[in-house]
């Protein structure tokens, strides 16, 4: 489990609050956890030798998990 402290602006806080109410959730934490599910993330390293075996294996793993 990972805990993250998020500093929301007033506008962002209102968005999360509306999402919470509309989806009948109990807390803003639940709302944010649901909102995160709408995003797809791709992580690619910048400073890595792309010819290294571990890099090639990580790309292969990444493709298999899709």
C-alpha positions as a Markdown table, in Angstrom:
| # | Residue | x | y | z |
|---|---|---|---|---|
| 1 | Unk | 0.0 | 0.0 | 0.0 |
| 2 | Unk | 1.2 | 3.5 | -0.8 |
| 3 | Unk | 0.0 | 6.6 | 0.9 |
| 4 | Unk | 0.2 | 9.9 | -1.0 |
| 5 | Unk | -0.4 | 13.4 | 0.3 |
| 6 | Unk | -2.1 | 15.5 | -2.4 |
| 7 | Unk | -2.3 | 19.3 | -2.1 |
| 8 | Unk | -5.4 | 20.2 | -4.1 |
| 9 | Unk | -6.3 | 23.7 | -5.2 |
| 10 | Unk | -9.8 | 24.9 | -4.3 |
| 11 | Unk | -11.0 | 24.1 | -7.8 |
| 12 | Unk | -9.5 | 20.6 | -7.7 |
| 13 | Unk | -11.0 | 20.0 | -4.3 |
| 14 | Unk | -14.5 | 20.9 | -5.6 |
| 15 | Unk | -14.1 | 18.5 | -8.6 |
| 16 | Unk | -13.2 | 15.7 | -6.2 |
| 17 | Unk | -16.1 | 16.6 | -3.9 |
| 18 | Unk | -18.6 | 16.6 | -6.8 |
| 19 | Unk | -17.2 | 13.2 | -8.0 |
| 20 | Unk | -17.6 | 11.8 | -4.5 |
| 21 | Unk | -21.2 | 13.0 | -4.2 |
| 22 | Unk | -22.3 | 11.9 | -7.7 |
| 23 | Unk | -20.9 | 8.4 | -7.2 |
| 24 | Unk | -22.2 | 8.1 | -3.7 |
| 25 | Unk | -18.7 | 7.6 | -2.1 |
| 26 | Unk | -18.0 | 8.2 | 1.5 |
| 27 | Unk | -14.6 | 9.9 | 1.4 |
| 28 | Unk | -12.5 | 12.0 | -1.0 |
| 29 | Unk | -9.9 | 9.3 | -0.8 |
| 30 | Unk | -12.3 | 6.8 | -2.3 |
| 31 | Unk | -13.2 | 9.4 | -5.0 |
| 32 | Unk | -9.6 | 9.9 | -6.0 |
| 33 | Unk | -8.9 | 6.1 | -6.0 |
| 34 | Unk | -11.8 | 5.7 | -8.4 |
| 35 | Unk | -10.7 | 8.7 | -10.6 |
| 36 | Unk | -7.2 | 7.3 | -11.0 |
| 37 | Unk | -8.7 | 4.2 | -12.7 |
| 38 | Unk | -9.5 | 6.4 | -15.8 |
| 39 | Unk | -5.8 | 6.9 | -16.6 |
| 40 | Unk | -3.3 | 4.7 | -18.4 |
| 41 | Unk | 0.3 | 5.2 | -17.6 |
| 42 | Unk | 3.4 | 4.3 | -19.6 |
| 43 | Unk | 6.7 | 4.6 | -17.8 |
| 44 | Unk | 9.9 | 4.9 | -19.9 |
| 45 | Unk | 13.3 | 5.5 | -18.4 |
| 46 | Unk | 15.3 | 8.4 | -19.8 |
| 47 | Unk | 18.8 | 7.6 | -18.7 |
| 48 | Unk | 19.2 | 4.0 | -19.4 |
| 49 | Unk | 21.3 | 2.1 | -22.0 |
| 50 | Unk | 18.7 | 0.7 | -24.3 |
| 51 | Unk | 21.0 | -2.1 | -25.4 |
| 52 | Unk | 21.2 | -3.6 | -21.9 |
| 53 | Unk | 19.6 | -6.9 | -21.4 |
| 54 | Unk | 17.5 | -5.8 | -18.3 |
| 55 | Unk | 16.0 | -3.0 | -20.4 |
| 56 | Unk | 15.0 | -5.4 | -23.2 |
| 57 | Unk | 13.5 | -7.7 | -20.6 |
| 58 | Unk | 11.5 | -4.9 | -19.0 |
| 59 | Unk | 10.1 | -3.9 | -22.4 |
| 60 | Unk | 9.1 | -7.5 | -23.1 |
| 61 | Unk | 7.4 | -7.7 | -19.7 |
| 62 | Unk | 5.6 | -4.4 | -20.3 |
| 63 | Unk | 4.2 | -5.6 | -23.7 |
| 64 | Unk | 3.1 | -9.0 | -22.2 |
| 65 | Unk | 1.2 | -7.3 | -19.4 |
| 66 | Unk | -1.0 | -5.3 | -21.8 |
